[in-house]
Every structure is written in C-alpha cells, then in structure tokens.
Amino acid sequence: MQMQAIIEARLNDAFAPDRLEVVNESAKHGGHAGDDGSGESHWHVVMTSGAFAGKSRLARHRMVHAALGDVMPRIHALSLNLAAPS
C-alpha cells in the first residue's frame, strides 16, 4: 500500500474527518538530506474534524502523530493544517 493511502486510511479511521486532503510534497524536496528517494517522504495534511474541538494546536498535532503511529518514522516531513468544524 502506498504511503498516501496509509495516511488517509489511518486519519479517516481515527478522526472521521469532514475534510481530509493528503498532499505528497516530496517532489519539492528532491535531493536534500531528508529525501530518501522513495518519493513519499514529505506530506501536507489539511483536515477538519470534530475530534479537534476544544483542543490546542499542539494537542491536535499529537493526536495525528499518535494516529499515524508506526508510519511516522517513514515520514521525513509532515506539515499539518488541522481545524475543528466552525
């Protein structure tokens, strides 16, 4: 299974998001020290979920990292834009 599908599945299972976008940004970082050559090392996630209501930015990030669990060591860079529904 490709990394994008893994990330999407884990986040959908953990947060039942209203909105989820997982963008592979690895091509923008080709050749630098964090590029492992897989083409799946740099990710940007935009997600809106009720699970984030009342949580701080740091708590939201920790929740995502926990949901990704054993996948995190395979990700060099993960930028997150997380929100609760307004």
NUDOVO-936577 format. One record per residue (C-alpha): residue in three letters; residue number from 1; x, y negated, z. Coordinates in Angstrom, 3 decimals. Example, Ala and Ser with C-alpha at 12.3 -4.5 7.8 and 13.67 -1.06 7.14 Angstrom:
# NUDOVO-936577
NODE:r:k:u:v:w
NODE:Ala:1:12.300:4.500:7.800
NODE:Ser:2:13.670:1.060:7.140
//
This chain:
# NUDOVO-936577
NODE:r:k:u:v:w
NODE:Met:1:0.000:0.000:0.000
NODE:Gln:2:1.307:-3.439:-0.871
NODE:Met:3:2.064:-5.901:1.900
NODE:Gln:4:-0.713:-8.296:0.848
NODE:Ala:5:-3.310:-5.534:1.125
NODE:Ile:6:-1.943:-4.505:4.526
NODE:Ile:7:-2.056:-8.077:5.845
NODE:Glu:8:-5.590:-8.618:4.516
NODE:Ala:9:-6.873:-5.340:5.948
NODE:Arg:10:-5.413:-5.931:9.397
NODE:Leu:11:-6.672:-9.505:9.603
NODE:Asn:12:-10.139:-8.549:8.345
NODE:Asp:13:-10.338:-5.731:10.903
NODE:Ala:14:-9.098:-7.867:13.802
NODE:Phe:15:-10.933:-11.134:13.131
NODE:Ala:16:-13.861:-10.580:10.728
NODE:Pro:17:-12.978:-13.965:9.216
NODE:Asp:18:-15.373:-16.323:7.487
NODE:Arg:19:-12.481:-17.263:5.206
NODE:Leu:20:-9.235:-15.440:4.515
NODE:Glu:21:-6.573:-16.341:1.980
NODE:Val:22:-3.271:-14.490:1.934
NODE:Val:23:-0.769:-16.069:-0.460
NODE:Asn:24:2.536:-14.478:-1.403
NODE:Glu:25:5.078:-17.326:-1.490
NODE:Ser:26:8.133:-15.079:-1.847
NODE:Ala:27:8.959:-16.305:-5.360
NODE:Lys:28:9.560:-19.803:-3.962
NODE:His:29:12.299:-18.414:-1.712
NODE:Gly:30:14.141:-16.055:-4.050
NODE:Gly:31:17.871:-15.836:-3.458
NODE:His:32:18.063:-17.293:0.038
NODE:Ala:33:19.133:-15.333:3.109
NODE:Gly:34:15.609:-14.219:4.034
NODE:Asp:35:14.838:-12.841:0.578
NODE:Asp:36:15.069:-9.054:0.817
NODE:Gly:37:14.394:-8.587:-2.895
NODE:Ser:38:11.020:-6.931:-2.296
NODE:Gly:39:9.006:-9.934:-3.462
NODE:Glu:40:6.947:-9.516:-0.279
NODE:Ser:41:8.865:-11.437:2.372
NODE:His:42:7.196:-14.876:2.589
NODE:Trp:43:3.475:-15.322:3.269
NODE:His:44:0.978:-18.105:3.861
NODE:Val:45:-2.335:-17.296:5.556
NODE:Val:46:-5.390:-19.543:5.721
NODE:Met:47:-8.081:-18.089:7.957
NODE:Thr:48:-11.246:-19.257:9.673
NODE:Ser:49:-12.692:-17.007:12.353
NODE:Gly:50:-14.967:-17.314:15.342
NODE:Ala:51:-12.309:-15.396:17.288
NODE:Phe:52:-10.253:-18.614:17.336
NODE:Ala:53:-12.925:-20.726:19.063
NODE:Gly:54:-11.531:-22.417:22.144
NODE:Lys:55:-8.022:-21.072:21.522
NODE:Ser:56:-4.902:-23.215:21.264
NODE:Arg:57:-2.776:-23.224:18.123
NODE:Leu:58:-0.169:-21.096:19.893
NODE:Ala:59:-2.771:-18.594:21.101
NODE:Arg:60:-4.146:-18.264:17.566
NODE:His:61:-0.670:-17.574:16.181
NODE:Arg:62:-0.029:-14.981:18.867
NODE:Met:63:-3.328:-13.288:18.045
NODE:Val:64:-2.343:-12.973:14.370
NODE:His:65:1.131:-11.690:15.212
NODE:Ala:66:-0.411:-9.080:17.516
NODE:Ala:67:-2.901:-8.004:14.835
NODE:Leu:68:-0.092:-7.543:12.313
NODE:Gly:69:1.918:-5.578:14.888
NODE:Asp:70:4.492:-3.271:13.322
NODE:Val:71:4.295:-5.150:9.999
NODE:Met:72:5.848:-8.302:11.478
NODE:Pro:73:9.478:-7.088:11.245
NODE:Arg:74:8.986:-6.686:7.474
NODE:Ile:75:7.877:-10.323:7.102
NODE:His:76:10.624:-12.926:6.958
NODE:Ala:77:8.355:-15.994:6.957
NODE:Leu:78:4.703:-16.351:7.874
NODE:Ser:79:3.011:-19.747:7.803
NODE:Leu:80:-0.437:-19.885:9.347
NODE:Asn:81:-3.333:-22.296:8.959
NODE:Leu:82:-5.896:-20.970:11.459
NODE:Ala:83:-9.207:-22.503:12.475
NODE:Ala:84:-12.482:-21.750:14.182
NODE:Pro:85:-15.670:-22.480:12.225
NODE:Ser:86:-16.826:-26.049:12.715
//
